[in-house]
Amino acid sequence: MKGSPRSLILSAANRATGWWMSHAANAVRQAQSAWLRAATKAAMPKRKPRRGAKKR
């Protein structure tokens, strides 16, 4: 039944669970992104900067 104490408690619990799951998923996504950036940076060879045309 809508508006019953049980319904209100369950909806609050679902909101809290959703909030926590969202933050946990974002933390995992950020950790994976950081790991991937570090791995690709270590694997890429160092490049020398290109020289531009001489100015007159």
All heavy atoms as atom14 arrays in JSON, in Angstrom:
{
  "sequence": "MKGSPRSLILSAANRATGWWMSHAANAVRQAQSAWLRAATKAAMPKRKPRRGAKKR",
  "atom14_mask": [
    [1, 1, 1, 1, 1, 1, 1, 1, 0, 0, 0, 0, 0, 0],
    [1, 1, 1, 1, 1, 1, 1, 1, 1, 0, 0, 0, 0, 0],
    [1, 1, 1, 1, 0, 0, 0, 0, 0, 0, 0, 0, 0, 0],
    [1, 1, 1, 1, 1, 1, 0, 0, 0, 0, 0, 0, 0, 0],
    [1, 1, 1, 1, 1, 1, 1, 0, 0, 0, 0, 0, 0, 0],
    [1, 1, 1, 1, 1, 1, 1, 1, 1, 1, 1, 0, 0, 0],
    [1, 1, 1, 1, 1, 1, 0, 0, 0, 0, 0, 0, 0, 0],
    [1, 1, 1, 1, 1, 1, 1, 1, 0, 0, 0, 0, 0, 0],
    [1, 1, 1, 1, 1, 1, 1, 1, 0, 0, 0, 0, 0, 0],
    [1, 1, 1, 1, 1, 1, 1, 1, 0, 0, 0, 0, 0, 0],
    [1, 1, 1, 1, 1, 1, 0, 0, 0, 0, 0, 0, 0, 0],
    [1, 1, 1, 1, 1, 0, 0, 0, 0, 0, 0, 0, 0, 0],
    [1, 1, 1, 1, 1, 0, 0, 0, 0, 0, 0, 0, 0, 0],
    [1, 1, 1, 1, 1, 1, 1, 1, 0, 0, 0, 0, 0, 0],
    [1, 1, 1, 1, 1, 1, 1, 1, 1, 1, 1, 0, 0, 0],
    [1, 1, 1, 1, 1, 0, 0, 0, 0, 0, 0, 0, 0, 0],
    [1, 1, 1, 1, 1, 1, 1, 0, 0, 0, 0, 0, 0, 0],
    [1, 1, 1, 1, 0, 0, 0, 0, 0, 0, 0, 0, 0, 0],
    [1, 1, 1, 1, 1, 1, 1, 1, 1, 1, 1, 1, 1, 1],
    [1, 1, 1, 1, 1, 1, 1, 1, 1, 1, 1, 1, 1, 1],
    [1, 1, 1, 1, 1, 1, 1, 1, 0, 0, 0, 0, 0, 0],
    [1, 1, 1, 1, 1, 1, 0, 0, 0, 0, 0, 0, 0, 0],
    [1, 1, 1, 1, 1, 1, 1, 1, 1, 1, 0, 0, 0, 0],
    [1, 1, 1, 1, 1, 0, 0, 0, 0, 0, 0, 0, 0, 0],
    [1, 1, 1, 1, 1, 0, 0, 0, 0, 0, 0, 0, 0, 0],
    [1, 1, 1, 1, 1, 1, 1, 1, 0, 0, 0, 0, 0, 0],
    [1, 1, 1, 1, 1, 0, 0, 0, 0, 0, 0, 0, 0, 0],
    [1, 1, 1, 1, 1, 1, 1, 0, 0, 0, 0, 0, 0, 0],
    [1, 1, 1, 1, 1, 1, 1, 1, 1, 1, 1, 0, 0, 0],
    [1, 1, 1, 1, 1, 1, 1, 1, 1, 0, 0, 0, 0, 0],
    [1, 1, 1, 1, 1, 0, 0, 0, 0, 0, 0, 0, 0, 0],
    [1, 1, 1, 1, 1, 1, 1, 1, 1, 0, 0, 0, 0, 0],
    [1, 1, 1, 1, 1, 1, 0, 0, 0, 0, 0, 0, 0, 0],
    [1, 1, 1, 1, 1, 0, 0, 0, 0, 0, 0, 0, 0, 0],
    [1, 1, 1, 1, 1, 1, 1, 1, 1, 1, 1, 1, 1, 1],
    [1, 1, 1, 1, 1, 1, 1, 1, 0, 0, 0, 0, 0, 0],
    [1, 1, 1, 1, 1, 1, 1, 1, 1, 1, 1, 0, 0, 0],
    [1, 1, 1, 1, 1, 0, 0, 0, 0, 0, 0, 0, 0, 0],
    [1, 1, 1, 1, 1, 0, 0, 0, 0, 0, 0, 0, 0, 0],
    [1, 1, 1, 1, 1, 1, 1, 0, 0, 0, 0, 0, 0, 0],
    [1, 1, 1, 1, 1, 1, 1, 1, 1, 0, 0, 0, 0, 0],
    [1, 1, 1, 1, 1, 0, 0, 0, 0, 0, 0, 0, 0, 0],
    [1, 1, 1, 1, 1, 0, 0, 0, 0, 0, 0, 0, 0, 0],
    [1, 1, 1, 1, 1, 1, 1, 1, 0, 0, 0, 0, 0, 0],
    [1, 1, 1, 1, 1, 1, 1, 0, 0, 0, 0, 0, 0, 0],
    [1, 1, 1, 1, 1, 1, 1, 1, 1, 0, 0, 0, 0, 0],
    [1, 1, 1, 1, 1, 1, 1, 1, 1, 1, 1, 0, 0, 0],
    [1, 1, 1, 1, 1, 1, 1, 1, 1, 0, 0, 0, 0, 0],
    [1, 1, 1, 1, 1, 1, 1, 0, 0, 0, 0, 0, 0, 0],
    [1, 1, 1, 1, 1, 1, 1, 1, 1, 1, 1, 0, 0, 0],
    [1, 1, 1, 1, 1, 1, 1, 1, 1, 1, 1, 0, 0, 0],
    [1, 1, 1, 1, 0, 0, 0, 0, 0, 0, 0, 0, 0, 0],
    [1, 1, 1, 1, 1, 0, 0, 0, 0, 0, 0, 0, 0, 0],
    [1, 1, 1, 1, 1, 1, 1, 1, 1, 0, 0, 0, 0, 0],
    [1, 1, 1, 1, 1, 1, 1, 1, 1, 0, 0, 0, 0, 0],
    [1, 1, 1, 1, 1, 1, 1, 1, 1, 1, 1, 0, 0, 0]
  ],
  "atom14_positions": [
    [[0.84, -1.18, 0.0], [0.0, 0.0, 0.0], [0.89, 1.25, 0.0], [1.86, 1.31, 0.73], [-0.91, -0.04, 1.23], [-1.88, 1.11, 1.26], [-3.24, 0.82, 2.39], [-2.46, 1.07, 3.96], [0.0, 0.0, 0.0], [0.0, 0.0, 0.0], [0.0, 0.0, 0.0], [0.0, 0.0, 0.0], [0.0, 0.0, 0.0], [0.0, 0.0, 0.0]],
    [[0.52, 2.2, -0.81], [1.31, 3.42, -0.94], [1.13, 4.29, 0.31], [0.0, 4.49, 0.78], [0.85, 4.18, -2.17], [1.87, 5.11, -2.73], [1.41, 5.65, -4.06], [2.56, 6.35, -4.73], [2.19, 6.86, -6.04], [0.0, 0.0, 0.0], [0.0, 0.0, 0.0], [0.0, 0.0, 0.0], [0.0, 0.0, 0.0], [0.0, 0.0, 0.0]],
    [[2.21, 4.8, 0.85], [2.14, 5.66, 2.01], [2.18, 4.93, 3.34], [2.18, 5.57, 4.39], [0.0, 0.0, 0.0], [0.0, 0.0, 0.0], [0.0, 0.0, 0.0], [0.0, 0.0, 0.0], [0.0, 0.0, 0.0], [0.0, 0.0, 0.0], [0.0, 0.0, 0.0], [0.0, 0.0, 0.0], [0.0, 0.0, 0.0], [0.0, 0.0, 0.0]],
    [[2.23, 3.61, 3.3], [2.3, 2.86, 4.55], [3.72, 2.98, 5.12], [4.66, 3.28, 4.39], [1.94, 1.39, 4.32], [2.94, 0.77, 3.54], [0.0, 0.0, 0.0], [0.0, 0.0, 0.0], [0.0, 0.0, 0.0], [0.0, 0.0, 0.0], [0.0, 0.0, 0.0], [0.0, 0.0, 0.0], [0.0, 0.0, 0.0], [0.0, 0.0, 0.0]],
    [[3.89, 2.76, 6.42], [5.22, 2.85, 7.01], [6.24, 1.93, 6.33], [7.38, 2.31, 6.11], [5.0, 2.45, 8.47], [3.57, 2.76, 8.73], [2.85, 2.53, 7.44], [0.0, 0.0, 0.0], [0.0, 0.0, 0.0], [0.0, 0.0, 0.0], [0.0, 0.0, 0.0], [0.0, 0.0, 0.0], [0.0, 0.0, 0.0], [0.0, 0.0, 0.0]],
    [[5.78, 0.73, 5.98], [6.69, -0.22, 5.31], [7.13, 0.33, 3.96], [8.31, 0.26, 3.58], [6.01, -1.56, 5.14], [6.88, -2.57, 4.47], [6.17, -3.9, 4.35], [7.04, -4.83, 3.64], [6.67, -6.02, 3.27], [5.46, -6.46, 3.55], [7.48, -6.79, 2.62], [0.0, 0.0, 0.0], [0.0, 0.0, 0.0], [0.0, 0.0, 0.0]],
    [[6.19, 0.9, 3.21], [6.5, 1.47, 1.9], [7.49, 2.63, 2.03], [8.43, 2.76, 1.23], [5.21, 1.94, 1.24], [5.49, 2.62, 0.04], [0.0, 0.0, 0.0], [0.0, 0.0, 0.0], [0.0, 0.0, 0.0], [0.0, 0.0, 0.0], [0.0, 0.0, 0.0], [0.0, 0.0, 0.0], [0.0, 0.0, 0.0], [0.0, 0.0, 0.0]],
    [[7.28, 3.48, 3.02], [8.17, 4.62, 3.22], [9.58, 4.17, 3.6], [10.57, 4.72, 3.12], [7.59, 5.55, 4.29], [6.28, 6.23, 3.93], [5.72, 7.0, 5.11], [6.47, 7.14, 2.73], [0.0, 0.0, 0.0], [0.0, 0.0, 0.0], [0.0, 0.0, 0.0], [0.0, 0.0, 0.0], [0.0, 0.0, 0.0], [0.0, 0.0, 0.0]],
    [[9.65, 3.16, 4.46], [10.96, 2.65, 4.87], [11.69, 2.01, 3.68], [12.89, 2.24, 3.46], [10.82, 1.64, 6.03], [10.41, 2.38, 7.3], [12.11, 0.87, 6.26], [10.01, 1.49, 8.44], [0.0, 0.0, 0.0], [0.0, 0.0, 0.0], [0.0, 0.0, 0.0], [0.0, 0.0, 0.0], [0.0, 0.0, 0.0], [0.0, 0.0, 0.0]],
    [[10.95, 1.23, 2.89], [11.57, 0.58, 1.73], [12.02, 1.6, 0.69], [13.09, 1.45, 0.1], [10.61, -0.43, 1.1], [10.39, -1.72, 1.89], [9.34, -2.57, 1.2], [11.69, -2.48, 2.02], [0.0, 0.0, 0.0], [0.0, 0.0, 0.0], [0.0, 0.0, 0.0], [0.0, 0.0, 0.0], [0.0, 0.0, 0.0], [0.0, 0.0, 0.0]],
    [[11.24, 2.63, 0.46], [11.65, 3.64, -0.53], [12.88, 4.41, -0.04], [13.77, 4.72, -0.82], [10.5, 4.58, -0.86], [10.09, 5.31, 0.26], [0.0, 0.0, 0.0], [0.0, 0.0, 0.0], [0.0, 0.0, 0.0], [0.0, 0.0, 0.0], [0.0, 0.0, 0.0], [0.0, 0.0, 0.0], [0.0, 0.0, 0.0], [0.0, 0.0, 0.0]],
    [[12.95, 4.7, 1.26], [14.13, 5.38, 1.8], [15.35, 4.46, 1.7], [16.46, 4.92, 1.36], [13.89, 5.78, 3.25], [0.0, 0.0, 0.0], [0.0, 0.0, 0.0], [0.0, 0.0, 0.0], [0.0, 0.0, 0.0], [0.0, 0.0, 0.0], [0.0, 0.0, 0.0], [0.0, 0.0, 0.0], [0.0, 0.0, 0.0], [0.0, 0.0, 0.0]],
    [[15.16, 3.18, 1.99], [16.28, 2.23, 1.89], [16.75, 2.11, 0.44], [17.96, 2.04, 0.18], [15.86, 0.87, 2.42], [0.0, 0.0, 0.0], [0.0, 0.0, 0.0], [0.0, 0.0, 0.0], [0.0, 0.0, 0.0], [0.0, 0.0, 0.0], [0.0, 0.0, 0.0], [0.0, 0.0, 0.0], [0.0, 0.0, 0.0], [0.0, 0.0, 0.0]],
    [[15.82, 2.09, -0.51], [16.2, 2.01, -1.92], [16.95, 3.26, -2.37], [17.9, 3.17, -3.14], [14.97, 1.8, -2.79], [14.49, 0.38, -2.76], [15.27, -0.53, -2.52], [13.21, 0.18, -3.0], [0.0, 0.0, 0.0], [0.0, 0.0, 0.0], [0.0, 0.0, 0.0], [0.0, 0.0, 0.0], [0.0, 0.0, 0.0], [0.0, 0.0, 0.0]],
    [[16.52, 4.42, -1.9], [17.23, 5.66, -2.25], [18.66, 5.62, -1.7], [19.61, 5.98, -2.39], [16.5, 6.87, -1.69], [15.46, 7.43, -2.63], [15.02, 8.82, -2.21], [14.58, 8.91, -0.83], [13.36, 8.64, -0.4], [12.44, 8.27, -1.25], [13.06, 8.76, 0.88], [0.0, 0.0, 0.0], [0.0, 0.0, 0.0], [0.0, 0.0, 0.0]],
    [[18.81, 5.2, -0.44], [20.14, 5.14, 0.18], [21.02, 4.13, -0.54], [22.2, 4.39, -0.81], [20.01, 4.78, 1.66], [0.0, 0.0, 0.0], [0.0, 0.0, 0.0], [0.0, 0.0, 0.0], [0.0, 0.0, 0.0], [0.0, 0.0, 0.0], [0.0, 0.0, 0.0], [0.0, 0.0, 0.0], [0.0, 0.0, 0.0], [0.0, 0.0, 0.0]],
    [[20.45, 2.98, -0.88], [21.22, 1.95, -1.6], [21.65, 2.47, -2.96], [22.8, 2.27, -3.37], [20.36, 0.68, -1.77], [19.96, 0.23, -0.48], [21.14, -0.41, -2.47], [0.0, 0.0, 0.0], [0.0, 0.0, 0.0], [0.0, 0.0, 0.0], [0.0, 0.0, 0.0], [0.0, 0.0, 0.0], [0.0, 0.0, 0.0], [0.0, 0.0, 0.0]],
    [[20.77, 3.15, -3.66], [21.11, 3.71, -4.96], [22.21, 4.74, -4.86], [23.12, 4.78, -5.69], [0.0, 0.0, 0.0], [0.0, 0.0, 0.0], [0.0, 0.0, 0.0], [0.0, 0.0, 0.0], [0.0, 0.0, 0.0], [0.0, 0.0, 0.0], [0.0, 0.0, 0.0], [0.0, 0.0, 0.0], [0.0, 0.0, 0.0], [0.0, 0.0, 0.0]],
    [[22.16, 5.57, -3.83], [23.2, 6.59, -3.62], [24.56, 5.91, -3.4], [25.55, 6.28, -4.01], [22.82, 7.47, -2.43], [23.75, 8.61, -2.22], [23.7, 9.83, -2.82], [24.89, 8.65, -1.35], [24.73, 10.62, -2.38], [25.47, 9.92, -1.47], [25.46, 7.73, -0.48], [26.61, 10.29, -0.75], [26.6, 8.1, 0.22], [27.15, 9.37, 0.09]],
    [[24.58, 4.92, -2.51], [25.84, 4.22, -2.22], [26.37, 3.48, -3.45], [27.57, 3.49, -3.73], [25.67, 3.24, -1.06], [25.72, 3.92, 0.27], [24.69, 4.15, 1.1], [26.88, 4.49, 0.91], [25.11, 4.82, 2.22], [26.46, 5.04, 2.13], [28.22, 4.59, 0.56], [27.32, 5.68, 3.0], [29.09, 5.22, 1.44], [28.65, 5.76, 2.64]],
    [[25.49, 2.81, -4.17], [25.92, 2.07, -5.36], [26.47, 3.01, -6.42], [27.46, 2.7, -7.09], [24.75, 1.26, -5.94], [24.32, 0.1, -5.07], [25.61, -1.15, -4.88], [25.63, -1.84, -6.51], [0.0, 0.0, 0.0], [0.0, 0.0, 0.0], [0.0, 0.0, 0.0], [0.0, 0.0, 0.0], [0.0, 0.0, 0.0], [0.0, 0.0, 0.0]],
    [[25.86, 4.17, -6.57], [26.33, 5.16, -7.53], [27.73, 5.64, -7.17], [28.62, 5.72, -8.03], [25.37, 6.34, -7.57], [25.91, 7.41, -8.3], [0.0, 0.0, 0.0], [0.0, 0.0, 0.0], [0.0, 0.0, 0.0], [0.0, 0.0, 0.0], [0.0, 0.0, 0.0], [0.0, 0.0, 0.0], [0.0, 0.0, 0.0], [0.0, 0.0, 0.0]],
    [[27.94, 5.94, -5.91], [29.26, 6.41, -5.48], [30.31, 5.31, -5.58], [31.46, 5.57, -5.94], [29.18, 6.97, -4.07], [28.64, 8.36, -4.04], [27.33, 8.65, -4.3], [29.25, 9.55, -3.83], [27.14, 9.95, -4.23], [28.29, 10.52, -3.94], [0.0, 0.0, 0.0], [0.0, 0.0, 0.0], [0.0, 0.0, 0.0], [0.0, 0.0, 0.0]],
    [[29.93, 4.08, -5.27], [30.87, 2.96, -5.38], [31.25, 2.72, -6.84], [32.42, 2.51, -7.16], [30.26, 1.7, -4.78], [0.0, 0.0, 0.0], [0.0, 0.0, 0.0], [0.0, 0.0, 0.0], [0.0, 0.0, 0.0], [0.0, 0.0, 0.0], [0.0, 0.0, 0.0], [0.0, 0.0, 0.0], [0.0, 0.0, 0.0], [0.0, 0.0, 0.0]],
    [[30.27, 2.79, -7.73], [30.54, 2.59, -9.16], [31.45, 3.7, -9.69], [32.37, 3.44, -10.48], [29.24, 2.55, -9.94], [0.0, 0.0, 0.0], [0.0, 0.0, 0.0], [0.0, 0.0, 0.0], [0.0, 0.0, 0.0], [0.0, 0.0, 0.0], [0.0, 0.0, 0.0], [0.0, 0.0, 0.0], [0.0, 0.0, 0.0], [0.0, 0.0, 0.0]],
    [[31.22, 4.93, -9.26], [32.08, 6.04, -9.7], [33.51, 5.86, -9.18], [34.47, 6.16, -9.91], [31.51, 7.38, -9.23], [30.31, 7.79, -10.04], [30.14, 7.37, -11.18], [29.48, 8.63, -9.46], [0.0, 0.0, 0.0], [0.0, 0.0, 0.0], [0.0, 0.0, 0.0], [0.0, 0.0, 0.0], [0.0, 0.0, 0.0], [0.0, 0.0, 0.0]],
    [[33.66, 5.39, -7.95], [35.0, 5.18, -7.4], [35.73, 4.09, -8.18], [36.92, 4.23, -8.48], [34.9, 4.8, -5.93], [0.0, 0.0, 0.0], [0.0, 0.0, 0.0], [0.0, 0.0, 0.0], [0.0, 0.0, 0.0], [0.0, 0.0, 0.0], [0.0, 0.0, 0.0], [0.0, 0.0, 0.0], [0.0, 0.0, 0.0], [0.0, 0.0, 0.0]],
    [[35.04, 3.02, -8.52], [35.65, 1.94, -9.29], [36.03, 2.45, -10.68], [37.12, 2.18, -11.18], [34.69, 0.73, -9.4], [35.18, -0.27, -10.43], [34.54, 0.07, -8.04], [0.0, 0.0, 0.0], [0.0, 0.0, 0.0], [0.0, 0.0, 0.0], [0.0, 0.0, 0.0], [0.0, 0.0, 0.0], [0.0, 0.0, 0.0], [0.0, 0.0, 0.0]],
    [[35.15, 3.23, -11.31], [35.41, 3.76, -12.64], [36.64, 4.68, -12.62], [37.49, 4.63, -13.51], [34.19, 4.53, -13.13], [34.17, 4.75, -14.61], [32.87, 5.41, -15.08], [31.7, 4.61, -14.77], [30.71, 5.01, -13.97], [30.73, 6.2, -13.42], [29.68, 4.22, -13.74], [0.0, 0.0, 0.0], [0.0, 0.0, 0.0], [0.0, 0.0, 0.0]],
    [[36.76, 5.52, -11.59], [37.91, 6.41, -11.48], [39.2, 5.62, -11.26], [40.24, 5.95, -11.83], [37.72, 7.4, -10.34], [36.74, 8.51, -10.68], [36.56, 9.46, -9.51], [36.96, 9.18, -8.38], [35.93, 10.59, -9.78], [0.0, 0.0, 0.0], [0.0, 0.0, 0.0], [0.0, 0.0, 0.0], [0.0, 0.0, 0.0], [0.0, 0.0, 0.0]],
    [[39.14, 4.57, -10.44], [40.32, 3.75, -10.18], [40.76, 3.04, -11.46], [41.96, 2.98, -11.77], [40.04, 2.74, -9.08], [0.0, 0.0, 0.0], [0.0, 0.0, 0.0], [0.0, 0.0, 0.0], [0.0, 0.0, 0.0], [0.0, 0.0, 0.0], [0.0, 0.0, 0.0], [0.0, 0.0, 0.0], [0.0, 0.0, 0.0], [0.0, 0.0, 0.0]],
    [[39.81, 2.51, -12.22], [40.15, 1.84, -13.47], [40.74, 2.82, -14.47], [41.71, 2.5, -15.17], [38.91, 1.19, -14.08], [38.48, -0.06, -13.36], [37.18, -0.62, -13.92], [36.42, 0.09, -14.56], [36.94, -1.9, -13.65], [0.0, 0.0, 0.0], [0.0, 0.0, 0.0], [0.0, 0.0, 0.0], [0.0, 0.0, 0.0], [0.0, 0.0, 0.0]],
    [[40.19, 4.01, -14.52], [40.68, 5.02, -15.45], [42.11, 5.43, -15.08], [42.97, 5.57, -15.96], [39.76, 6.24, -15.42], [40.25, 7.24, -16.26], [0.0, 0.0, 0.0], [0.0, 0.0, 0.0], [0.0, 0.0, 0.0], [0.0, 0.0, 0.0], [0.0, 0.0, 0.0], [0.0, 0.0, 0.0], [0.0, 0.0, 0.0], [0.0, 0.0, 0.0]],
    [[42.37, 5.61, -13.8], [43.72, 5.98, -13.36], [44.72, 4.86, -13.66], [45.84, 5.12, -14.11], [43.7, 6.28, -11.86], [0.0, 0.0, 0.0], [0.0, 0.0, 0.0], [0.0, 0.0, 0.0], [0.0, 0.0, 0.0], [0.0, 0.0, 0.0], [0.0, 0.0, 0.0], [0.0, 0.0, 0.0], [0.0, 0.0, 0.0], [0.0, 0.0, 0.0]],
    [[44.3, 3.61, -13.43], [45.18, 2.48, -13.7], [45.48, 2.41, -15.19], [46.62, 2.18, -15.59], [44.52, 1.19, -13.23], [45.37, -0.01, -13.48], [46.35, -0.49, -12.66], [45.33, -0.86, -14.62], [46.92, -1.6, -13.24], [46.32, -1.85, -14.45], [44.57, -0.88, -15.79], [46.54, -2.84, -15.39], [44.8, -1.87, -16.71], [45.78, -2.83, -16.51]],
    [[44.45, 2.59, -16.02], [44.63, 2.52, -17.46], [45.55, 3.64, -17.95], [46.42, 3.41, -18.8], [43.27, 2.6, -18.15], [43.24, 2.27, -19.63], [43.71, 0.84, -19.87], [41.83, 2.44, -20.17], [0.0, 0.0, 0.0], [0.0, 0.0, 0.0], [0.0, 0.0, 0.0], [0.0, 0.0, 0.0], [0.0, 0.0, 0.0], [0.0, 0.0, 0.0]],
    [[45.36, 4.85, -17.43], [46.24, 5.96, -17.82], [47.69, 5.67, -17.44], [48.6, 5.92, -18.23], [45.79, 7.25, -17.14], [44.95, 8.12, -18.03], [44.64, 9.44, -17.38], [43.39, 9.28, -16.62], [43.24, 9.49, -15.33], [44.22, 9.93, -14.6], [42.1, 9.29, -14.73], [0.0, 0.0, 0.0], [0.0, 0.0, 0.0], [0.0, 0.0, 0.0]],
    [[47.91, 5.14, -16.24], [49.27, 4.84, -15.8], [49.89, 3.73, -16.66], [51.07, 3.8, -17.02], [49.26, 4.43, -14.33], [0.0, 0.0, 0.0], [0.0, 0.0, 0.0], [0.0, 0.0, 0.0], [0.0, 0.0, 0.0], [0.0, 0.0, 0.0], [0.0, 0.0, 0.0], [0.0, 0.0, 0.0], [0.0, 0.0, 0.0], [0.0, 0.0, 0.0]],
    [[49.09, 2.72, -16.99], [49.61, 1.61, -17.79], [49.96, 2.06, -19.2], [50.99, 1.67, -19.74], [48.58, 0.48, -17.82], [0.0, 0.0, 0.0], [0.0, 0.0, 0.0], [0.0, 0.0, 0.0], [0.0, 0.0, 0.0], [0.0, 0.0, 0.0], [0.0, 0.0, 0.0], [0.0, 0.0, 0.0], [0.0, 0.0, 0.0], [0.0, 0.0, 0.0]],
    [[49.1, 2.86, -19.81], [49.39, 3.31, -21.18], [50.54, 4.31, -21.2], [51.32, 4.33, -22.14], [48.15, 3.93, -21.84], [47.66, 4.97, -21.02], [47.08, 2.9, -22.07], [0.0, 0.0, 0.0], [0.0, 0.0, 0.0], [0.0, 0.0, 0.0], [0.0, 0.0, 0.0], [0.0, 0.0, 0.0], [0.0, 0.0, 0.0], [0.0, 0.0, 0.0]],
    [[50.66, 5.11, -20.16], [51.76, 6.07, -20.11], [53.1, 5.34, -19.99], [54.08, 5.72, -20.61], [51.57, 7.01, -18.91], [52.57, 8.13, -18.86], [52.26, 9.06, -17.7], [53.28, 10.17, -17.65], [53.05, 11.07, -16.53], [0.0, 0.0, 0.0], [0.0, 0.0, 0.0], [0.0, 0.0, 0.0], [0.0, 0.0, 0.0], [0.0, 0.0, 0.0]],
    [[53.12, 4.26, -19.2], [54.36, 3.5, -19.02], [54.71, 2.73, -20.3], [55.88, 2.52, -20.6], [54.21, 2.53, -17.86], [0.0, 0.0, 0.0], [0.0, 0.0, 0.0], [0.0, 0.0, 0.0], [0.0, 0.0, 0.0], [0.0, 0.0, 0.0], [0.0, 0.0, 0.0], [0.0, 0.0, 0.0], [0.0, 0.0, 0.0], [0.0, 0.0, 0.0]],
    [[53.71, 2.31, -21.06], [53.96, 1.49, -22.25], [54.35, 2.33, -23.47], [54.98, 1.82, -24.39], [52.71, 0.68, -22.58], [0.0, 0.0, 0.0], [0.0, 0.0, 0.0], [0.0, 0.0, 0.0], [0.0, 0.0, 0.0], [0.0, 0.0, 0.0], [0.0, 0.0, 0.0], [0.0, 0.0, 0.0], [0.0, 0.0, 0.0], [0.0, 0.0, 0.0]],
    [[53.96, 3.59, -23.49], [54.24, 4.43, -24.65], [55.69, 4.9, -24.63], [56.21, 5.29, -23.59], [53.33, 5.67, -24.64], [51.86, 5.35, -24.78], [51.44, 4.67, -26.37], [51.58, 6.12, -27.37], [0.0, 0.0, 0.0], [0.0, 0.0, 0.0], [0.0, 0.0, 0.0], [0.0, 0.0, 0.0], [0.0, 0.0, 0.0], [0.0, 0.0, 0.0]],
    [[56.36, 4.85, -25.79], [57.73, 5.34, -25.84], [57.75, 6.86, -25.71], [56.79, 7.54, -26.08], [58.22, 4.91, -27.22], [57.0, 4.73, -28.03], [55.91, 4.33, -27.07], [0.0, 0.0, 0.0], [0.0, 0.0, 0.0], [0.0, 0.0, 0.0], [0.0, 0.0, 0.0], [0.0, 0.0, 0.0], [0.0, 0.0, 0.0], [0.0, 0.0, 0.0]],
    [[58.84, 7.35, -25.17], [58.98, 8.81, -25.01], [59.17, 9.43, -26.39], [59.88, 8.91, -27.23], [60.19, 9.14, -24.14], [60.15, 8.54, -22.77], [59.45, 9.45, -21.83], [59.54, 8.85, -20.44], [58.71, 9.45, -19.5], [0.0, 0.0, 0.0], [0.0, 0.0, 0.0], [0.0, 0.0, 0.0], [0.0, 0.0, 0.0], [0.0, 0.0, 0.0]],
    [[58.53, 10.55, -26.6], [58.66, 11.24, -27.88], [59.43, 12.52, -27.7], [59.3, 13.2, -26.7], [57.28, 11.62, -28.42], [56.52, 10.51, -29.01], [55.54, 11.13, -29.96], [54.33, 10.38, -30.11], [53.27, 10.84, -30.73], [53.27, 12.06, -31.19], [52.21, 10.1, -30.88], [0.0, 0.0, 0.0], [0.0, 0.0, 0.0], [0.0, 0.0, 0.0]],
    [[60.2, 12.85, -28.72], [60.89, 14.13, -28.7], [59.94, 15.18, -29.26], [59.21, 14.9, -30.21], [62.14, 14.08, -29.58], [63.22, 13.18, -29.03], [64.44, 13.24, -29.91], [65.53, 12.33, -29.39], [66.67, 12.28, -30.28], [0.0, 0.0, 0.0], [0.0, 0.0, 0.0], [0.0, 0.0, 0.0], [0.0, 0.0, 0.0], [0.0, 0.0, 0.0]],
    [[59.93, 16.37, -28.72], [59.05, 17.38, -29.26], [59.48, 17.78, -30.67], [60.67, 17.8, -30.99], [59.19, 18.56, -28.3], [60.41, 18.3, -27.51], [60.67, 16.83, -27.55], [0.0, 0.0, 0.0], [0.0, 0.0, 0.0], [0.0, 0.0, 0.0], [0.0, 0.0, 0.0], [0.0, 0.0, 0.0], [0.0, 0.0, 0.0], [0.0, 0.0, 0.0]],
    [[58.51, 18.05, -31.51], [58.82, 18.45, -32.88], [59.37, 19.86, -32.89], [58.92, 20.72, -32.13], [57.56, 18.41, -33.74], [57.27, 17.04, -34.25], [56.47, 17.11, -35.5], [55.05, 17.26, -35.2], [54.13, 17.38, -36.12], [54.43, 17.38, -37.38], [52.87, 17.5, -35.78], [0.0, 0.0, 0.0], [0.0, 0.0, 0.0], [0.0, 0.0, 0.0]],
    [[60.28, 20.09, -33.8], [60.82, 21.43, -33.94], [59.95, 22.18, -34.94], [59.62, 21.66, -35.99], [62.25, 21.4, -34.45], [63.23, 20.89, -33.45], [64.62, 21.05, -33.95], [65.57, 20.62, -32.93], [66.86, 20.58, -33.12], [67.37, 20.9, -34.28], [67.65, 20.21, -32.15], [0.0, 0.0, 0.0], [0.0, 0.0, 0.0], [0.0, 0.0, 0.0]],
    [[59.61, 23.38, -34.62], [58.8, 24.2, -35.51], [59.69, 24.88, -36.54], [60.92, 24.83, -36.5], [0.0, 0.0, 0.0], [0.0, 0.0, 0.0], [0.0, 0.0, 0.0], [0.0, 0.0, 0.0], [0.0, 0.0, 0.0], [0.0, 0.0, 0.0], [0.0, 0.0, 0.0], [0.0, 0.0, 0.0], [0.0, 0.0, 0.0], [0.0, 0.0, 0.0]],
    [[59.07, 25.51, -37.5], [59.81, 26.26, -38.51], [60.49, 27.46, -37.85], [59.96, 28.04, -36.92], [58.88, 26.7, -39.61], [0.0, 0.0, 0.0], [0.0, 0.0, 0.0], [0.0, 0.0, 0.0], [0.0, 0.0, 0.0], [0.0, 0.0, 0.0], [0.0, 0.0, 0.0], [0.0, 0.0, 0.0], [0.0, 0.0, 0.0], [0.0, 0.0, 0.0]],
    [[61.67, 27.8, -38.37], [62.39, 28.94, -37.79], [61.67, 30.23, -38.14], [61.18, 30.42, -39.24], [63.81, 29.0, -38.35], [64.7, 27.93, -37.79], [66.11, 28.15, -38.21], [67.01, 27.09, -37.62], [68.38, 27.31, -37.99], [0.0, 0.0, 0.0], [0.0, 0.0, 0.0], [0.0, 0.0, 0.0], [0.0, 0.0, 0.0], [0.0, 0.0, 0.0]],
    [[61.62, 31.12, -37.19], [60.99, 32.42, -37.41], [62.03, 33.36, -38.01], [63.19, 33.33, -37.66], [60.47, 32.99, -36.11], [59.31, 32.21, -35.56], [58.78, 32.82, -34.3], [57.64, 32.02, -33.74], [57.16, 32.55, -32.5], [0.0, 0.0, 0.0], [0.0, 0.0, 0.0], [0.0, 0.0, 0.0], [0.0, 0.0, 0.0], [0.0, 0.0, 0.0]],
    [[61.57, 34.2, -38.89], [62.5, 35.15, -39.51], [62.62, 36.4, -38.73], [61.8, 36.87, -38.06], [62.01, 35.49, -40.93], [62.08, 34.3, -41.81], [61.65, 34.71, -43.16], [61.56, 33.52, -43.99], [61.49, 33.55, -45.28], [61.47, 34.67, -45.92], [61.43, 32.45, -45.96], [0.0, 0.0, 0.0], [0.0, 0.0, 0.0], [0.0, 0.0, 0.0]]
  ]
}
